[in-house]
Amino acid sequence: MSEHNQLHNAKAGIKMIRSYPQIPRLFRKGFGLLTVVLGFSLLPAEAQVAPHPPVSTAGAGGNTFNGPEYVRYQAKKDIQDRRIDMFIGDWHESLPRRAYGSLILRDVLTKGNNFAPPEKGAVLESANFLAYGRLPAHESTIPSELQGVQEVYYIFGGTGEISAGDKHFALHKDIAILMPAGLSFTMTNTGDESITMYVVNEPVPAGFHPIKQMLMADERTVPVRKPQVASPYTIPGASGHWAHIVRDLFNRNDGLATIGDIITVEINPISMGEPHPHQPGHEEIWAAIDGTSLAFIGAELRVQTPGMAYMLRPDGLMQHSNINAGDAPVKFLWFSTSTGFSGKK
């Protein structure tokens, strides 16, 4: 196919997407962004070769580039793109289960295979699960102790408190709790509305020494992470990957066992993250908290709403990005895992 015909097809694809009835109207005005993304992905192979190697930074996993024109895309559509939806989970599609007496969990992503999920959302090999949690009004969990696992609770609705040992923390929107293994705790809803949260569960490997007390991070007091690499393509106020506004919650220095980092990422209106791949052994999860966005995975686009999460296939080839084509910020809970572990002794 000639370069002229490929570019013609790219433009035709954009026109088709703009009129596609299942895409919310709010995205249509922002599809100029997609012209950049899909235009790059459909250019001939000769135009995809970067004139020099990409920038490699430890914080980005060696996956950030000198500029938009250097982003490398696969020469042709991946034969597994038809399986993209297997890497996406949504708690609205899950059956409820109970934990600790009164906490209702609905799974988003579960144990499975990084490359060939046996069922939808079963993609995790390092982490155990990502779930949506709900503690009904005026309910309390029974005293419970995690054995062989640790959990992080990220609260996005309701009010209450959590107690473990001699620590007591108030729960409200934007609070994150790291609950280590071997510590008895209770969670109480003191309000008239349910406490809602994401629950991230990680295994504790043999030889790991959990921290002795639970930790709390209040996202509202956490400063935005500074860019690790200076780039003219990073939007002012963003932390990297062009448009990611990052606030750190917990990392392995705080006591995580298998997960490397848990952060929140905001993307402002009419902005997109830098497309990039990930290497084997790296699980990176994007769970939507606020707002509707587009997940650009491989050569596919999916509308992502709160309650949905995805993981990119970590083969060093498949690209991903998050696109906010709306008129309000979007926000994600992000966490990553990799082989090996470290922790406080």
Backbone torsions as a table, in degrees:
resi	resn	phi	psi	omega
1	MET	NA	135.3	-177.8
2	SER	-73.3	161.0	177.6
3	GLU	-60.8	-37.1	-179.9
4	HIS	-62.2	-44.7	-178.8
5	ASN	-67.3	-36.7	178.8
6	GLN	-64.4	-43.6	178.5
7	LEU	-65.6	-37.3	177.0
8	HIS	-61.9	-43.1	179.3
9	ASN	-65.7	-36.4	177.6
10	ALA	-61.2	-45.1	179.5
11	LYS	-64.6	-39.6	179.2
12	ALA	-64.5	-36.8	178.2
13	GLY	-63.5	-41.6	177.5
14	ILE	-61.2	-43.6	180.0
15	LYS	-61.8	-40.6	179.6
16	MET	-64.3	-43.8	-178.4
17	ILE	-63.2	-40.1	-178.7
18	ARG	-59.6	-31.3	-176.7
19	SER	-98.8	-1.0	-176.0
20	TYR	-66.7	125.2	-170.3
21	PRO	-66.7	-22.7	-177.0
22	GLN	-84.8	-7.4	177.4
23	ILE	-86.9	124.0	-178.6
24	PRO	-54.9	147.1	-176.2
25	ARG	-59.8	-32.8	-175.9
26	LEU	-63.1	-21.8	-179.3
27	PHE	-81.0	-23.5	-169.9
28	ARG	-61.9	-35.4	-178.2
29	LYS	-73.0	-15.1	-177.9
30	GLY	-102.2	14.4	-173.1
31	PHE	-79.0	0.9	170.0
32	GLY	-60.6	-33.0	176.8
33	LEU	-60.3	-40.3	-175.7
34	LEU	-70.5	-25.6	175.8
35	THR	-58.2	-40.5	177.9
36	VAL	-63.6	-49.1	-176.1
37	VAL	-64.5	-56.0	-175.1
38	LEU	-72.5	-29.0	176.0
39	GLY	-62.3	-44.8	177.1
40	PHE	-61.7	-43.9	-172.3
41	SER	-69.7	-19.3	-177.6
42	LEU	-106.1	4.2	176.5
43	LEU	-69.4	156.0	178.5
44	PRO	-61.3	157.5	-175.3
45	ALA	-57.6	-35.1	-177.5
46	GLU	-60.6	-32.6	-176.8
47	ALA	-80.7	-8.0	-175.3
48	GLN	-92.1	-8.6	-176.1
49	VAL	-82.9	121.1	-179.7
50	ALA	-71.4	140.1	-179.8
51	PRO	-70.0	-17.0	174.2
52	HIS	-150.5	163.1	-173.2
53	PRO	-62.6	153.9	177.0
54	PRO	-68.5	156.4	173.4
55	VAL	-66.6	138.3	178.7
56	SER	-118.5	121.2	178.8
57	THR	-126.3	142.7	-177.5
58	ALA	-59.8	-40.2	-175.9
59	GLY	-69.2	-23.0	-178.2
60	ALA	-104.8	6.1	177.8
61	GLY	68.8	25.1	-179.9
62	GLY	70.0	33.3	-172.7
63	ASN	-132.7	28.1	176.4
64	THR	-118.0	148.6	-169.1
65	PHE	-118.5	166.0	-176.5
66	ASN	-65.4	-26.6	-179.8
67	GLY	179.9	170.9	-176.7
68	PRO	-55.0	-35.1	-176.5
69	GLU	-72.4	-10.8	-178.8
70	TYR	-101.4	-5.2	180.0
71	VAL	-61.5	130.5	-176.8
72	ARG	-98.6	130.0	178.3
73	TYR	-116.5	158.3	176.8
74	GLN	-64.0	147.2	-176.5
75	ALA	-67.4	-24.9	178.8
76	LYS	-149.5	165.7	-178.4
77	LYS	-61.7	135.9	-178.6
78	ASP	-69.5	138.8	-179.3
79	ILE	-67.5	-17.4	179.4
80	GLN	-94.9	5.3	-180.0
81	ASP	-58.5	-27.4	178.6
82	ARG	-64.7	-14.5	-179.3
83	ARG	-99.3	10.1	-177.7
84	ILE	-53.2	-40.9	-175.8
85	ASP	-66.1	-18.2	176.5
86	MET	-70.3	-19.7	-179.0
87	PHE	-94.0	6.5	-177.9
88	ILE	-118.6	136.1	176.5
89	GLY	-126.3	157.8	-179.4
90	ASP	-147.0	123.1	-176.1
91	TRP	-64.3	-23.5	178.9
92	HIS	-63.1	-18.7	-178.9
93	GLU	-97.8	3.4	-175.3
94	SER	-105.4	150.2	175.1
95	LEU	-79.4	144.9	179.7
96	PRO	-75.3	150.7	172.5
97	ARG	-141.3	158.3	-176.4
98	ARG	-104.6	146.6	175.2
99	ALA	-138.5	141.4	175.0
100	TYR	57.4	32.0	175.7
101	GLY	92.0	-62.4	-170.4
102	SER	-120.5	-8.7	-178.5
103	LEU	-80.4	123.5	-179.0
104	ILE	-97.6	122.4	-178.4
105	LEU	-112.4	142.1	172.3
106	ARG	-133.8	119.7	-171.7
107	ASP	-68.3	145.0	173.4
108	VAL	-109.3	-57.4	174.9
109	LEU	-126.5	144.4	-175.3
110	THR	-134.8	179.1	177.7
111	LYS	-60.7	142.1	179.3
112	GLY	-179.2	-123.7	-174.4
113	ASN	-139.0	129.2	-179.3
114	ASN	-61.5	-25.4	-172.1
115	PHE	-114.8	-27.7	-177.8
116	ALA	-141.0	78.3	-178.0
117	PRO	-57.5	130.6	179.1
118	PRO	-72.2	-21.5	174.3
119	GLU	-152.7	168.4	-174.4
120	LYS	-59.2	126.1	177.4
121	GLY	83.3	-4.3	-179.4
122	ALA	-89.1	78.3	-170.9
123	VAL	-121.3	-8.3	-170.6
124	LEU	-88.4	131.9	173.9
125	GLU	-113.3	-29.7	180.0
126	SER	-95.3	-57.3	175.2
127	ALA	-73.7	159.9	179.4
128	ASN	-87.3	-50.1	178.0
129	PHE	-164.8	157.9	165.6
130	LEU	-117.9	125.7	-178.0
131	ALA	-134.1	156.8	168.7
132	TYR	-89.2	132.6	-179.7
133	GLY	-119.1	146.6	177.9
134	ARG	-141.5	124.8	174.3
135	LEU	-109.7	111.4	-174.7
136	PRO	-60.2	160.7	-178.9
137	ALA	-54.2	133.7	174.9
138	HIS	63.5	15.7	176.9
139	GLU	-96.4	157.9	175.1
140	SER	-132.6	148.2	172.1
141	THR	-79.1	160.4	174.3
142	ILE	-81.3	154.5	177.4
143	PRO	-55.3	126.5	-173.5
144	SER	-137.7	154.9	-179.5
145	GLU	-135.5	126.3	179.4
146	LEU	-76.7	132.3	179.4
147	GLN	-122.5	119.2	178.4
148	GLY	76.1	1.6	178.9
149	VAL	-142.8	163.2	171.3
150	GLN	-130.9	159.0	-179.5
151	GLU	-135.4	151.4	170.5
152	VAL	-119.5	131.4	177.7
153	TYR	-111.7	118.5	176.0
154	TYR	-109.2	114.9	-172.8
155	ILE	-90.0	131.9	174.5
156	PHE	-129.1	14.3	174.2
157	GLY	-171.8	150.2	177.5
158	GLY	86.6	176.1	-179.9
159	THR	-138.4	148.8	178.9
160	GLY	178.3	-154.3	179.8
161	GLU	-150.7	158.0	177.1
162	ILE	-133.4	139.3	-176.6
163	SER	-130.6	139.1	175.6
164	ALA	-156.1	123.6	-175.7
165	GLY	61.1	-129.1	178.2
166	ASP	-99.8	15.7	179.9
167	LYS	-103.6	138.9	177.1
168	HIS	-138.0	125.7	-179.0
169	PHE	-127.2	140.7	172.9
170	ALA	-74.6	143.7	177.9
171	LEU	-110.5	131.3	175.2
172	HIS	-162.5	178.4	-178.3
173	LYS	-53.3	136.7	175.4
174	ASP	79.4	10.6	174.7
175	ILE	-94.0	137.5	175.2
176	ALA	-122.6	138.2	-179.5
177	ILE	-122.6	130.6	170.4
178	LEU	-102.5	114.1	-179.8
179	MET	-103.6	111.0	-178.0
180	PRO	-77.1	165.3	176.0
181	ALA	-69.1	147.6	172.9
182	GLY	82.3	14.5	-177.8
183	LEU	-123.0	122.8	179.5
184	SER	-72.3	135.7	-177.6
185	PHE	-145.4	159.8	171.6
186	THR	-137.1	149.6	177.9
187	MET	-124.4	132.5	-175.4
188	THR	-128.2	134.4	174.4
189	ASN	-94.1	115.5	-178.4
190	THR	-99.2	2.8	-175.5
191	GLY	-110.0	-175.9	-179.3
192	ASP	-95.3	-0.9	178.0
193	GLU	-122.2	157.3	179.5
194	SER	-64.1	144.4	166.6
195	ILE	-82.8	126.0	179.2
196	THR	-115.8	150.0	-172.0
197	MET	-163.1	164.3	161.4
198	TYR	-98.7	139.9	176.7
199	VAL	-117.5	121.4	176.6
200	VAL	-110.3	123.6	-177.0
201	ASN	-114.0	126.9	-179.8
202	GLU	-124.2	147.9	176.0
203	PRO	-76.9	156.2	174.9
204	VAL	-106.2	109.2	-177.7
205	PRO	-67.2	159.3	175.5
206	ALA	-59.8	133.3	179.9
207	GLY	92.9	-8.7	178.3
208	PHE	-81.2	139.7	179.8
209	HIS	-110.9	106.2	-179.0
210	PRO	-63.5	154.8	173.6
211	ILE	-67.8	163.1	-171.2
212	LYS	-90.4	-17.1	-177.7
213	GLN	-135.2	151.9	175.1
214	MET	-69.0	154.2	179.5
215	LEU	-117.3	152.3	177.2
216	MET	-127.0	139.7	172.2
217	ALA	-128.1	126.0	176.8
218	ASP	-99.9	106.4	-175.1
219	GLU	-57.4	-29.0	-177.5
220	ARG	-67.1	-19.6	179.8
221	THR	-105.3	0.2	-178.0
222	VAL	-87.0	125.4	179.2
223	PRO	-70.1	155.2	176.3
224	VAL	-67.1	134.6	179.1
225	ARG	-62.8	139.5	177.3
226	LYS	-77.9	147.2	176.9
227	PRO	-59.6	137.3	179.0
228	GLN	-82.6	-22.9	178.1
229	VAL	-134.2	128.6	178.0
230	ALA	-67.6	132.0	-180.0
231	SER	-148.7	132.3	177.3
232	PRO	-69.1	-10.4	-178.6
233	TYR	-92.7	-8.9	177.5
234	THR	-81.3	125.7	-178.9
235	ILE	-63.0	137.7	178.0
236	PRO	-52.4	131.4	-178.4
237	GLY	93.6	-12.8	178.8
238	ALA	-87.9	164.0	-174.8
239	SER	-101.3	-10.6	-179.2
240	GLY	152.4	-177.8	-176.8
241	HIS	46.5	43.8	175.7
242	TRP	72.6	-50.7	-167.7
243	ALA	-139.7	5.6	-176.2
244	HIS	-79.6	119.5	175.5
245	ILE	-99.3	107.2	-167.2
246	VAL	-107.6	135.2	170.0
247	ARG	-126.1	125.5	-176.3
248	ASP	-80.7	136.2	176.1
249	LEU	-107.3	-66.9	-179.7
250	PHE	-140.0	153.1	171.6
251	ASN	-142.4	-172.6	-176.0
252	ARG	-67.5	-26.4	175.5
253	ASN	-66.1	-23.0	178.0
254	ASP	-84.3	-19.5	179.8
255	GLY	130.0	5.8	173.6
256	LEU	-65.8	147.5	-174.6
257	ALA	-100.4	-54.1	-177.0
258	THR	-108.3	-39.2	176.9
259	ILE	-71.9	138.5	-179.6
260	GLY	-83.5	-46.5	-177.4
261	ASP	-146.9	147.3	167.3
262	ILE	-127.0	123.9	-176.7
263	ILE	-138.7	171.4	164.7
264	THR	-112.1	148.5	179.4
265	VAL	-130.2	126.6	172.8
266	GLU	-109.5	147.3	174.2
267	ILE	-130.0	124.2	-176.4
268	ASN	-73.7	166.2	-178.6
269	PRO	-57.1	147.6	177.4
270	ILE	51.6	49.5	179.4
271	SER	-140.5	159.2	177.7
272	MET	-144.5	151.5	175.2
273	GLY	-78.8	162.1	179.8
274	GLU	-72.4	124.1	175.7
275	PRO	-63.4	135.5	179.5
276	HIS	-163.2	159.2	178.7
277	PRO	-100.5	-179.8	173.5
278	HIS	-136.2	155.4	-175.3
279	GLN	-90.8	160.2	176.1
280	PRO	-55.0	144.8	-178.0
281	GLY	90.0	-1.7	-177.7
282	HIS	-114.6	115.4	173.6
283	GLU	-102.1	120.0	177.4
284	GLU	-123.3	122.0	-173.0
285	ILE	-114.8	134.1	176.4
286	TRP	-117.7	107.0	-179.5
287	ALA	-109.2	120.2	-176.8
288	ALA	-72.4	131.1	176.5
289	ILE	-104.6	-56.5	-177.4
290	ASP	-128.3	141.1	171.7
291	GLY	83.7	161.7	178.7
292	THR	-107.3	133.2	-176.7
293	SER	-138.4	-178.2	175.4
294	LEU	-113.8	128.7	171.9
295	ALA	-94.8	120.5	177.4
296	PHE	-100.4	105.8	-173.8
297	ILE	-124.4	118.5	-175.6
298	GLY	62.5	-118.1	176.4
299	ALA	-112.4	18.5	-175.7
300	GLU	-116.3	154.8	173.3
301	LEU	-117.8	138.8	174.2
302	ARG	-134.5	138.0	172.7
303	VAL	-73.7	127.8	-179.1
304	GLN	-116.8	124.0	-179.2
305	THR	-116.9	163.9	179.1
306	PRO	-53.3	135.5	-176.5
307	GLY	101.0	-12.2	178.4
308	MET	-100.6	148.4	176.1
309	ALA	-145.1	153.9	176.2
310	TYR	-140.7	160.1	171.2
311	MET	-127.1	132.9	175.4
312	LEU	-72.5	140.3	173.7
313	ARG	-65.2	117.0	-171.3
314	PRO	-86.5	72.7	-178.0
315	ASP	-113.1	7.7	-179.7
316	GLY	76.1	1.5	-177.0
317	LEU	-119.8	-47.4	-175.3
318	MET	-68.2	128.9	179.6
319	GLN	-89.0	157.9	170.1
320	HIS	-149.7	157.4	176.4
321	SER	-159.9	161.1	174.6
322	ASN	-118.3	130.9	-171.9
323	ILE	-120.8	123.7	174.8
324	ASN	-105.3	99.5	179.7
325	ALA	-97.0	10.5	-178.0
326	GLY	-96.4	-167.3	-175.4
327	ASP	-112.5	15.5	176.2
328	ALA	-140.5	154.1	179.3
329	PRO	-62.2	152.7	171.7
330	VAL	-116.7	154.0	-174.0
331	LYS	-138.6	142.0	-178.2
332	PHE	-129.9	149.1	161.7
333	LEU	-93.8	126.4	-174.5
334	TRP	-122.4	135.1	169.5
335	PHE	-145.5	154.1	-178.8
336	SER	-134.5	150.0	175.4
337	THR	-131.1	157.9	175.7
338	SER	-151.7	167.7	-177.7
339	THR	-65.9	152.2	-178.4
340	GLY	87.3	170.3	177.5
341	PHE	-154.8	159.2	171.9
342	SER	-147.4	156.5	179.9
343	GLY	-171.2	171.7	-179.3
344	LYS	-72.4	138.7	179.1
345	LYS	-88.3	NA	NA
